[in-house]
Amino acid sequence: MKLVFCLVILAGSACLFSCKSDDSVTCTTCSAPQTLDFQLCEESDGNASVNGENTGTPYNIYLQDLQADGVTCGN
């Protein structure tokens, strides 16, 4: 019985800690001649956020649109 309890605790802990890495956010700085520099991030839900505001738009689409408008993004 103790072995089963230990296995359940270990499995639960492994699941909890493995899901923590899914919350990662990746950010880059973007600039354009007509704006101040701003921070563009890919949120854990896959959407883009600008200066902390979730845009509700998938990151890749948002970035493509920015680049088409002449915005430069890089680390």
N, C-alpha and C positions, 0 to 999 in steps of 0.2 A: 504494500500500500504506500509506503514512504517513497519507493522508487517511482511509482506512477505520479505521485504528487510532485516530486522533484522534476520529472520530465515535463509535466504540464507547466510548471513555473519557468523552466528553462525555455520551452517553446514559446511561451507568452512573452518572455523578456526578449528573445531573439526577434520576434515579430515586431515588438514595440520599437526596438532600436534600429531595425532595418528600415522601418517606415520613416524614421526621422530624417534620413538622407533625402527623401522625396520632397522635403520642404525647402530644398535649396533654391536660391535666387541668384541668377547670373546677371551682372550689370556691366554697362559700358557707357562711356561718355560720348555724347554726340554734339556736333557744332554745325552751324550754318552761318553764312554772312548776315542774314537778317534776324538772327536770334542769339540770345545768350546760350552758352553751353548748358546742356541738360543731361540728366542721367536716364538712360533707357535700360530697363530690366526685363528679363524673362521670368515671370512669376512661376511658382510651382504648378499652377493650373494651366500653364502654357500661354497665357495672355501677356501682352506687353504692358508695362507700367512706365509712366513718365513722371520723374521726380516724386515717386511714391503713390501716384494715382493710377489705379488699374484702368486701362482703356477699354477692356472688354473685347479687344481685338487680338487674334493670335499673333504672337511675337513675330514670326517670319513674315507675315503679311504686312504688319506695321512697319517693320524694318525695310522691306522692299519699297513701300510707299515713301518712306522718308528718303531713301537713297534716290528714288526717281525724282524727288523734289530737290535734289542737290545737297542733302544733309550728309555729312561724313560722320561715321561712328567707328570708334576703335578704343582699345584699352588705353 
